[in-house]
Amino acid sequence: MDWEIAPLLSDPAAWAALIALVIMEVVLGIDNLIFISILTNKLPAEQRKRARRIGIGLALVMRLGLLSTIAIIVTLTTPVFDLGFVGSIDDHGNPTFETAFSWRDLILIAGGLFLVWKATKEIHHTVDPTPTTDVLDKKQVVVSNFGATIFQIILLDLVFSIDSILTAVGMTDHVPIMVIAVIIAVTVMLLAADPVGNFIHKNPTVVMLALGFLLMIGMVLIAEGFGVHVPKGYIYAAMAFSALVEGLNMLSRGAQARKAAKAATGTETH
């Protein structure tokens, strides 16, 4: 790995790699941002902004920390054990999934399982919300919820950060480019956190769509952990198409609401 930055300033290939890596890191950060937005929206309104700042700040710290130990991070792809059997065979005679697992694989599987569990739990809560009950010490409950939220953000930050850094390693050998790309990507996440969180909070149907995204991302992480590569382009294309359809539905509902309000106003004037 190359840590020198001066030769990169006049290298067009380095600038091209930086732009490509920034775009990739921003796209990968969408998953993290959606998860943080959904978790923090369950907190009291006055705590949401602080929780988002802490969550995204921790993501930056983790990624820069991982870059400082990049020699160790690269070894996470080395298999640590092998189950010793081969799964089903595809048409070309290759196993459809790996039986040798590295620390990266195990982290992705654990993170994917956590994401599937959390998304399923949130969907259940959204469909069948738990009735509120009187609490003797509400301040203690709020602190507990805030701490639990930050803890869950830390867990997923770790998974997304390792995936992000390993992706960066696959795109360039220059650590300064990785550092700059990570800082820019996290800065974009920081600027987008409040608008995205507020938008999700104000549109309940978007919450369900975002939870569906998290379920899909969780399953993709599990598949990646088992060596089944799922092209990211397919995932983000599906997310973009779903978001477009939901946007059209929101426009339709808005138009109907305005039409109903106009009709009601006309009835009142008569």
N, C-alpha and C positions, 0 to 999 in steps of 0.2 A: 504494500500500500504506500502511496506517495503522499507525504504531508506538506510538501513545498507548494506555496501559493504564487510566488512571483512569476515562474515560467508560464503559469496558466492564464495570466492577464492578457497576454498577446497571442493566445492560442485559440483560433476560431472553433476548433473541435471541442475544446473545453467549455466554451460558451454554449455551444449547441448541446453538449451533455448536460450542462447546468439547466438550460431551459426545459429539456426533456425530463430531467429528474424532478424539477419543480412541479411540472404538470402532473407527473406520476404521483408525487408525494401529496399534492392537493387532492387528487382523485381518491387515493387511498385514505386520506384523512376524512372523507365524507362519512365513512362507516363510523369512525370514532366520534365525529361531531353529532351524528344522529343519536348514538347511544348516550352521549353526555346530555344532549337536549332532553331526551325522554326522561332520564333519571332526575335531572335537576328541576324539571317542570312539576315534579311531585312535591317539591319543597315549598315552604312559604315564599310568597313573591319577593320579600325583602332579602331572601338568602340565595335566590337562584343565580343572580349575576356573580356573586362571590364564589359559589360552587363551580360555575362554569370557568371562571378565571383560574381557580385552583386546579381543576381537572385538566385544562389545556396547558397550564403552566407545568404540571407534573408530566404531561406528555412530552413537552419540550425538554425538561430535565432528563427524563428517561432516555430519550433518543440521543441527546448529546452525551449522556453518560455511557450509553452503549457504543457510540462512535469512539469514545476514548478507550474502550476495551475491544476494539474491532477485531484484533487478532484472536480473541477468545470467541467472539460472536461468530466468526467464520467457521470455527470448529463445531458449532451447534448443528451443522448439517452432516457431521460424521455419525454413522450408525453406532448406537450404544448397545443394541441387542437385536437378535433376529429370532422370529417365531419359529423358523425352521420349516415352514411349509409354504406351498405356492397356492395362491387363490385361483380363481377361474382364469382360463386362457382366452385371449381374443383371437381374431381371425389370422393374425400374423404370428401366433405362437408365443406371444409375450403375456406375462401375468397382468391381470387387470388392476391389481393393487400391490403395493410393496409389503414385504413382511419384515424388512429391516427398518427399525425406527431410530431416528436421531432425537436429540433434545428438542430441536425445532419442531419435529413432527408431534412429539408429546405435548409441547406447549400449545401448538395449533389445535390439537384434538381437545385438550382441556379447555382452551378458550372458546372453541366452537360449542362444546357441550354447555358451558356456562352461558353463552349467548343464547342458545336455543332454550335453555331452562328459563332464563330471565325474560326473553321475549314471550314465551308461552305464559309465564306467570303474569306479565303485564297485559297480555291479551285477555286472559281470564278476568283480571281485575277491571279492565275496561268494559268488557261485556257484562260482567256481574260484579259491580263494585261492592265492596264490603261496607255495610252501614256504619256510619260514624257513631262512636260511643263516647261518653264522658270520661275524661282522663283526669286523674287527681293532679298529676304534675305534668302539665303540657310542655313546660320548658324543657324538662328532661327528655320527653319523647321527641321534641324537635331536634335537640342536640344529638340524640341517638340516630334519628333519621338522617341528619346531616352527615354524621360520621359514617353511617352505613353507606350513604350515597358516595362519599369520597372514596371509601374502601373499594366499592364495586368499580368505580371509575379507574382506580389504580390497577386493579386486576386486568381490565380490558386494555388500559393504556399499555401495560406490559406486553400483552399479546400483539396488539397493533404495532407497537414500537419495534419489536423484534422482526415482524414481517416487513415493516417499512425499511429498516436498516438492511436486512438481507436483500430486499429488492434493489436498494441503492447500491449495494456491493456488486450486484449483478450487472449494473449499468455503467459503473465507472470505478477506476482504481484510485481516484484522487479524493482523499479525505476532505480537503477544504471545500470541494464542490458539494460533497454530501452534507457538510455542516451548513453551508449557505442555503442549500435546497431545503433542509429540515427547518431552519429558522424562518425562511420565507413561507413555507407551507403552514407551519404552526401559527405564524402571524396572520395568515389568511383565515385560519380556523378561529383565531381569537376575535378578529373583526366580524366574522360571520356568525359567531356563537349566539349573540343576543337576538339578531334578526331571525335566525333559523329557529331558535328556541321559542321566541314569541309567536312566530307563524305556526309552529306545530301546536302550541298551547291554544291558540285561537281557533284552530280548525280540527275538531275531533276526528274527522274522517282521515285526515293526514296522519294522525297518531297511529291509527290502525294500519295505514299503508307503510309507515316507517317501521312499525313492529314486524310487518311482513318482510320488509327489507332485512331487518336484523335476523329473522329466522333463516332467510336465504343465505345471508353472510355466514351465520353460524354453521350451516350445513356445508358451505363451501370450505370453511376452515377445517372442518372434520375430514372432508374429502381430501384436501391438500395434505393433511396429516397422514392419511393412508396412502399417499403417493398418487392419488387420482387428480391430475391437473385439470382444472376448470378455467378456460380462458376468461380473464377478467373482462374482456370486451363484451362477452355475452351477458355477464352479470350486470354491468353498468348500462348496457343497452336495454335490458329488461326493466331496470330501475327507471331509466329515462322515459321509456314508453309508459310505464305505470303512472309516473308523475305527470306526464302529458295528459293521459286519460283523466286523472283526478283533477288536473287544472281545468279541463273542459267541463267536468261535472261541477266544479266550483263556479265557473262562469255561468253555467246553466241555472244553478240554484240561485245565484245572485240576480240574474235576469228575472226569474220567476218571483223572487221576493220583491224586487222593485215593481214588477207588474202588479202584484197583489197589493202592495202599499199604495200604488197609484189608483187602483180600482177602489180600495177602501176610502181613499181621500175623496175620490169623485162621488162615492155614495154618500159620504158625510155632507158634502156641499149641497147635494140635492135634498 
